């Protein structure tokens, strides 16, 4: 019985050491994926503008015209419909830029919505 308690105590200590590192790595990975998704979306918008001489009206238009295979998931909100769509300065109903719809702060202290 004592041996079992010792083994359980050792496992609890090891889990206590490993778990914070795991959670930290998951947060770092989500931020990397968010940055890559933003680069991909912005590249697709720029290519659409170069080809069509106008900005897309929605992100779905980028998918339907095959500039994207699918709308990427925002890894922070874990949704595809949370992207903040930024219109061009002429205030037309189009997509000039995208930002994350997450209302949390990144590990570097900046807001995800400012990326």
Secondary structure, DSSP 8 states (H G I E B T S, - for coil): -HHHHHHHHHHHHHHHHHHHHHHHHHHHHHHHHHHHHHHHHHHHHHHHHHHHSS--SSHHHHHHTTS-SS---BTTTTBSS--EEE--TT--SS-SEEE----SB-TTS-BGGG-
